[in-house]
């Protein structure tokens, strides 16, 4: 999995015009939710609304193993 999915999706959006763009599950409990929203909103705008963002709430307490 790439370390910056929005960057990869933006590149794919620039090269294509019809395919839908999907994320894997974006786990908001491990990321800054505002940054995730901003980054993916930018990709969605640049792609003409082709981004499908899949969000997960994460594991329970101690479930991440980090």
Secondary structure, DSSP 8 states (H G I E B T S, - for coil): --S-HHHHHHHHHHH-SSS-EEEEEEEGGGS-HHHHHHHHHHHHHHTTS-EEEEEE---STT-S--
